Amino acid sequence: MREIRTHGLMRVPPHRKNRGGRLYSTKESVRQRKRSAVRKIGCAEGDRRAEAQSHKGMSQTKVKSRMYASKLLTERSPVAKCVMIAEASTDAPKSFCDAPGGTGHRDMARSESSARELGRSAAAKAGAEVGWNRSSVEAGNDRGAKGSCIGSASNRSAGADSLRRKRMTEEEIAAVAATHRMAKFPNLALTRERLSRKAKAEPKFRFYTLYGRVVDEETIRCAWERVWKKDKAPGVDGQTFEDIERGEGGVEGFLASVQRELKAKTYRASPVRRVYIEKANGKLRPLGIPTVKDRVVQMAVKLVIEPIFEADFHGCSFGFRPNRSAQDAAERIAEKVKEGDAKVYDADLSSYFDTIPHDKLLAALEMRIADGSVLKLIRQWLKACAKEPNGVMKSPKGRGTPQGGVISPLLSNIYLHWFETIASLTAKAMGQAMTIVRYADDFVLLAKRWKDGFLRKVEGILEERMGLTVNREKTKVLDLDAERSSLVFLGYEFRKARDRLFGTGGRYLHFGPSPKSVKRVCREVHELTHSRNVLLPVETVVERVNRLLKGWGAFYSVGYPSRAFRKVNHHVLKRMARFLNRKSQRYYRLKFADTYYGEMTHYGLYRLAWADVRRARI
């Protein structure tokens, strides 16, 4: 045993049995230290020799498992004995090795089959003595607590959860898979659940065995199904999903080659294809389209690391997260405004995705991930060049994550998570009560009142500490209690309106589709019913309009959208009537009804109704 001497005393290294760093005198002999260690686990030296004699012919794993189980029996309560015996001989050694300071049981995890057999028999024998079964332990231990009696938090997360995972029924496994939307991939769903529980139980734990889960066949296949999309734009290599399906070896051969490259660590990220799309204000938004191979690998990495960071994310973040949506963010804002938080700081970040510093982003990732292979993959995607439409290659120069990449939304959430943390700590230090609501790079701060200098500190955090740029022109400080003051966030408009229905004259919070969003959907309906489409069948045009209306109506299914829905319905009916007249090249004669409304109902035209979209969302 390596000794560390300090002023005449010998400290046992923390990775040994004595984790507390207990001090021993250098005068104490080695035999005395051994005897004290034996007394600590409740065994005498003579019993140890007799036990060693009885272990003749047994494997080293079985011997260590039995000794570990006997130690637990001397320290635990009756119900805990059964649980801990099973855990010690099945999954606990492996799980304890994953926990910090659990290196003492690594040898036991090398042969799980023999240890599992011993653990099951020992658990059955001890369980018969106290009348234990699985349902009773899951319902509560002898102290009335839920789950098994395991001492520390790390043991509880790594032991009890592992035990339940191994003994899950098919219905329980299906429930976990449904939670992660992975009915076809139960093993991957269980892995994600275990990573999530571990991350929640130990907020400072760094995961160091993730690459093996990334290269797993089930993970890669799930990644393919997640990114597959017909008519998806190709990357710089020009390869599409249809080309892979029709190619030699098909999808199976493609996924096998990707897995081989990852296992051999010969995978290299390809440049992204740069395209520009026009925004509503006339400016261009740059997008980076990766190759199909890069999308699959990025999704595989995302499937593994997402549950880890999801355990850390705050509840104020709603963008690009499972089981969260823009509607939830809108309802959160409405809730806080109704509670009196009418002072709003509406922030706007200039080119957020293109300005994320790589060094700070990687530092944020390393706080949770210690696996260098996974970090190397992410570093490759961050440093990948972009091929412009004119063929010129541009380097990111230490900033930005390309919009269009599969993993970019997760990376953006990881980086802004630390803004939320720092801003909350700053507000607490200044005595400022406030609420953050964020969707991707768009966020608002709500409070009853602002303390002097707080908003300047927030902007300082964004620019000086985070390395981002605040767009001063679009950033606003609003007071929703003021007349004709409104907040537009995620296409929703929030404003205080007069209650004219009941004649009280009071004000209430009205939020629904913004006028800009209503104009946009009306413009899209106009394009679908344009005269250039008169050669198309009426049923085809109606189908396209219905698809547009259903998607738009589902997005604005919260709040008070009835007035906006009526306006859009009127515009759609007017445009369809004009389309029928142009198609017939004369005044259209009604065939199936007496009105245009009845005529379009016959063709199956969808009409927006708040009750219908609300019911569909629920």
Beta strands, then each sheet from edge to edge (+ up, - down):
strand 1: 4-6
strand 2: 9-11
strand 3: 23-25
strand 4: 272-278
strand 5: 284-289
strand 6: 343-347
strand 7: 386-387
strand 8: 393-394
strand 9: 435-439
strand 10: 442-447
strand 11: 476-479
strand 12: 486-489
strand 13: 492-498
strand 14: 507-513
sheet 1: 1+ 2- 3+
sheet 2: 5+ 4- 7- 8+
sheet 3: 9+ 10- 6+ 11-
sheet 4: 12+ 13- 14+
end
